Amino acid sequence: MDFDAFVRKWGTRVLYRVASNGSITVTPENDAVVLPIEVAASVASITGPFRRVAKHVQHKLFVNDIHVNEATARWWNYDPKDILAATYGVILVDPSEGKPMQKFSWEPITGEWLFVPPGQNHAMSKGRAPFDDYVRAIVHPAKKLVSFRPFWPTWMQKGMGRDGAMDEDAIEVSFDAQEACEAALRRHGGAGWEFEYNATNMSLERLTGVPSSRW
């Protein structure tokens, strides 16, 4: 099995952790210790690079760039070349006293970046595209880790209800969008950071100790 086939088969049932050196480890979404036997066997059978590159999807091409939506940048002190170091509280005399970034949203087709004020949820920052069309991320500055949520844009939902299952194409798109976001962040100061794909409320609770109901 190659990695593309693994992604399409297991999709959002597993977490992917990408280390700063680019190596990938896989754990199940609902169990941080033991992989189900079938998933573990699939991982062991992967041939070729444990990596893939975001592809064309329905005639759309994901970018690896960041374009800050300035309407969301008020009160933020940031350098586009080191975007993960952004702090909230630009009116302070010393910007280093600002609050570190906790969340952001990124639109993979245009590269539009939305800052989310500390303590608020992603929906509070509005962009040019529908809410579901953004990769949503949680930033853990002390851990130098970014956790991406699964991505299911409006243009892939195909009229399905929100409780409908994602098909293999949608699962692949979700992975591609998260990988494109990782690539964009590495181009904008993210070297040395780690990235986690398919984060859920439960996985965030395990990671941070913050109850899942608060994510």
Protein Blocks (a to p, Z undefined) as FASTA:
>chain_A
ZZklmmmmnmmmbccdddfkopacdddfklckbccfklmmmmmmpgcjdddddddeehia
cdfbdcddfklmgoiacdfklmmlpcehfkpmblmlpccdfbdcddfknopacdddehia
fklpccfbdfklpccddddfknopacddddddfklnnopafkbccdfklmmmmmmmmmmm
mmmmmmnopgoiacdehiafklmmmmnopafklZZ
